[in-house]
Amino acid sequence: MIKGKLVQLRPVQRADISYFLQWFNDPEVTQYLGMYLPMTEMAEQKFIEELSTVRAMTDALFVIEAINGDKSKPIGSIGLHNIASKDHNATFGISIGDKNTGVKGTVLKPPN
């Protein structure tokens, strides 16, 4: 887990599927993403399962959580996709799915 003052990054969990379905089926959230088809629960379950198997070497995906005191709330996702170690490149992606989050403009800084 990477933790800043207002947000933290943590690995994706199966319990995050409900957030992803809500976020990635919202046209306002996905308007600038490469996604245009509806996200199904089965497709999202398969994707998350693949993160620990066939995608383990090519994708690193994290959930962004807003920190409020001793509680945190998932607000989006961030990751590297199509990681090509040999070529030293990857595709970076970030999406804030929770449109009501109170951390607009917040930057996650690495801990000291």
Stockholm file with secondary structure:
# STOCKHOLM 1.0

chainA/1-112         MIKGKLVQLRPVQRADISYFLQWFNDPEVTQYLGMYLPMTEMAEQKFIEELSTVRAMTDALFVIEAINGDKSKPIGSIGLHNIASKDHNATFGISIGDKNTGVKGTVLKPPN
#=GR chainA/1-112 SS CEECSSEEEEECCGGGHHHHHHHHTCHHHHTTSSCCSCCCHHHHHHHHHHHTTTTTTTCEEEEEEEEETTEEEEEEEEEEEEEETTTTEEEEEEEECCTTCSCTTCCCCCCC
#=GC SS_cons         CEECSSEEEEECCGGGHHHHHHHHTCHHHHTTSSCCSCCCHHHHHHHHHHHTTTTTTTCEEEEEEEEETTEEEEEEEEEEEEEETTTTEEEEEEEECCTTCSCTTCCCCCCC
//
